[in-house]
Amino acid sequence: MKNKIITISREFGSGGRTIGKETAARLDLPCYDRELLQDIAKESGFAEDYVSEAGEYAPGGFLSSAFSHPGANPNNADYLWQLQYKLITHLAQQGPCVIVGRCADYILHDKADCLRVFIHADMDFRAKRIVQVYGQRDASPEQRLRDKDKRRAAYHRFYTDMKWGHAQNYDLTLNSGTLGIDACVRILCDVYGKK
């Protein structure tokens, strides 16, 4: 039998990371988030900040992919993707867990018994939350949200050929702004237990 895994994709500022960690704690499961970055950085030899940034950018953008061909040499982003794919697959083989981000929903779609979750919220909720959690930056909170979500969507599309955040690609989508963080955690625990 395949291991039961919860994968959490999320809009920036929606609380998806918090929901993942709290869900894992309540279910007594390991949760992988920053730990993935640390392991990828260690194995690749790249700095953790570089791995984090590379994980949210589609390699080279449109022109690079438009002029590349199947025999082209892989770049750093492709190398990091391969490490990420291998690491997430390995973690899922070790036992039930929660994995936040990193396209785990796609990577594990045929390798584990996955509950694929997408966490979202409206712009006001997310803007207030990122100011509280991450502090104020030069850019407006709304612009930070748009930029981060745009990068995540492009990265996800590039490596999975799936539309990030599209409800049909997930088993469950939750609006953390409407439901609240705690209710999202309760729902995930309940669904996981019944799955």
C-alpha positions as CSV (number, residue, x, y, z in Angstrom):
1,M,0.0,0.0,0.0
2,K,1.2,3.5,-0.8
3,N,2.0,5.9,2.0
4,K,-0.6,8.5,2.8
5,I,0.9,12.0,2.1
6,I,-0.6,15.5,2.3
7,T,0.8,17.9,-0.3
8,I,0.1,21.5,0.2
9,S,0.4,24.1,-2.5
10,R,-0.4,27.6,-1.5
11,E,-0.7,31.2,-2.5
12,F,1.9,33.4,-0.9
13,G,0.6,34.8,2.4
14,S,-2.4,32.4,2.7
15,G,-0.9,30.5,5.7
16,G,-0.3,27.3,3.8
17,R,3.1,26.7,5.5
18,T,1.5,27.2,9.0
19,I,-1.5,25.0,8.1
20,G,0.9,22.3,6.9
21,K,3.0,22.4,10.0
22,E,0.0,22.4,12.4
23,T,-1.7,19.6,10.5
24,A,1.4,17.5,10.7
25,A,1.8,18.2,14.4
26,R,-1.9,17.2,15.1
27,L,-1.5,14.0,13.0
28,D,1.9,13.3,14.5
29,L,3.5,13.2,11.1
30,P,6.8,14.8,9.9
31,C,6.4,18.0,7.9
32,Y,8.8,18.9,5.2
33,D,9.2,22.5,4.1
34,R,12.4,24.4,4.8
35,E,14.0,21.0,5.4
36,L,13.6,20.3,1.7
37,L,15.6,23.4,0.8
38,Q,18.3,22.5,3.3
39,D,18.6,19.0,1.9
40,I,18.6,20.2,-1.7
41,A,21.2,22.8,-0.8
42,K,23.4,20.3,1.0
43,E,23.3,17.8,-1.9
44,S,23.7,20.3,-4.6
45,G,26.4,22.5,-3.0
46,F,24.4,25.6,-3.7
47,A,23.5,28.2,-1.0
48,E,20.1,27.7,0.6
49,D,19.0,31.2,-0.5
50,Y,19.9,30.3,-4.1
51,V,17.9,27.1,-4.0
52,S,14.9,28.9,-2.5
53,E,14.9,31.5,-5.2
54,A,15.5,29.0,-8.0
55,G,12.6,27.0,-6.8
56,E,10.2,29.8,-7.7
57,Y,11.5,30.8,-11.2
58,A,10.9,29.0,-14.4
59,P,14.3,28.5,-16.0
60,G,15.3,31.2,-18.5
61,G,11.8,32.5,-19.1
62,F,9.9,32.3,-22.3
63,L,12.7,33.0,-24.8
64,S,15.0,30.4,-23.3
65,S,12.4,27.7,-23.5
66,A,11.2,28.7,-26.9
67,F,14.7,28.3,-28.4
68,S,15.8,25.3,-26.4
69,H,15.8,21.8,-27.8
70,P,15.6,18.3,-26.2
71,G,19.3,17.8,-26.6
72,A,20.2,21.0,-24.7
73,N,22.4,20.8,-21.7
74,P,20.5,21.0,-18.4
75,N,20.9,24.2,-16.4
76,N,21.2,24.7,-12.6
77,A,17.4,24.9,-12.3
78,D,17.0,21.6,-14.1
79,Y,19.6,20.0,-11.8
80,L,17.8,21.4,-8.7
81,W,14.5,20.0,-10.0
82,Q,16.0,16.6,-10.4
83,L,17.3,16.7,-6.9
84,Q,14.0,17.9,-5.6
85,Y,12.1,15.2,-7.5
86,K,14.4,12.5,-6.1
87,L,14.3,13.8,-2.5
88,I,10.5,14.2,-2.4
89,T,10.0,10.7,-3.9
90,H,12.4,9.3,-1.2
91,L,10.6,11.1,1.6
92,A,7.3,9.7,0.5
93,Q,8.7,6.2,0.5
94,Q,9.8,6.6,4.1
95,G,6.3,6.9,5.5
96,P,3.2,9.2,5.8
97,C,4.1,12.9,6.0
98,V,3.1,16.5,5.0
99,I,5.0,18.2,2.2
100,V,4.6,21.9,1.6
101,G,5.2,23.3,-1.9
102,R,8.0,22.2,-4.3
103,C,5.5,20.7,-6.8
104,A,5.1,17.6,-4.5
105,D,1.5,17.3,-5.7
106,Y,2.8,16.6,-9.2
107,I,5.9,14.6,-8.2
108,L,3.9,12.1,-6.0
109,H,0.7,11.9,-8.1
110,D,1.4,8.2,-9.0
111,K,3.8,7.4,-6.2
112,A,1.8,7.8,-3.0
113,D,-1.7,8.0,-1.7
114,C,-1.8,11.8,-1.8
115,L,-4.3,14.3,-0.5
116,R,-3.4,17.2,-2.8
117,V,-4.4,20.5,-1.2
118,F,-4.3,24.1,-2.4
119,I,-4.6,27.0,0.2
120,H,-5.7,30.4,-1.0
121,A,-7.2,33.6,0.3
122,D,-8.2,37.0,-0.9
123,M,-5.7,39.8,-1.4
124,D,-6.6,41.8,1.7
125,F,-6.2,38.8,4.0
126,R,-2.8,37.8,2.5
127,A,-1.5,41.4,2.4
128,K,-2.2,41.9,6.1
129,R,-0.8,38.5,6.9
130,I,2.5,39.0,5.1
131,V,3.1,42.4,6.8
132,Q,2.4,40.7,10.2
133,V,4.5,37.6,9.5
134,Y,7.3,38.9,7.3
135,G,7.3,42.6,8.0
136,Q,7.1,45.6,5.6
137,R,9.3,45.8,2.5
138,D,9.9,48.5,0.0
139,A,7.3,47.1,-2.4
140,S,3.6,47.2,-1.5
141,P,2.3,44.0,0.1
142,E,-0.1,43.5,-2.8
143,Q,2.7,43.8,-5.4
144,R,4.8,41.3,-3.4
145,L,1.9,38.9,-3.4
146,R,1.3,39.2,-7.2
147,D,5.1,38.8,-8.0
148,K,5.5,35.8,-5.7
149,D,2.4,34.1,-7.0
150,K,3.3,34.8,-10.6
151,R,6.7,33.2,-10.1
152,R,5.2,30.1,-8.3
153,A,2.7,29.7,-11.1
154,A,5.3,29.9,-13.9
155,Y,7.6,27.5,-12.1
156,H,4.8,25.0,-11.5
157,R,3.6,25.2,-15.1
158,F,7.2,24.9,-16.5
159,Y,7.9,21.6,-14.7
160,T,4.5,20.0,-14.4
161,D,2.6,21.4,-17.4
162,M,-0.3,21.9,-15.0
163,K,-2.0,25.1,-14.0
164,W,-1.1,26.1,-10.5
165,G,-4.1,26.8,-8.3
166,H,-6.6,25.3,-10.8
167,A,-9.1,23.4,-8.6
168,Q,-9.2,20.4,-10.9
169,N,-5.6,19.6,-10.1
170,Y,-6.3,19.2,-6.4
171,D,-8.4,17.1,-4.2
172,L,-9.2,20.0,-1.9
173,T,-8.9,23.8,-2.1
174,L,-9.4,25.8,1.1
175,N,-9.8,29.6,1.5
176,S,-7.9,30.3,4.7
177,G,-9.1,33.9,4.7
178,T,-12.7,32.8,5.0
179,L,-12.3,29.6,7.0
180,G,-9.4,30.6,9.2
181,I,-6.1,28.8,9.8
182,D,-7.4,26.5,12.6
183,A,-10.5,25.4,10.6
184,C,-8.3,24.5,7.6
185,V,-6.1,22.4,9.9
186,R,-9.2,20.6,11.4
187,I,-10.6,20.0,7.9
188,L,-7.3,18.5,6.7
189,C,-7.0,16.3,9.7
190,D,-10.6,15.0,9.3
191,V,-10.2,14.4,5.6
192,Y,-6.8,12.7,6.0
193,G,-8.3,10.4,8.7
194,K,-11.1,9.3,6.3
195,K,-9.1,9.0,3.2
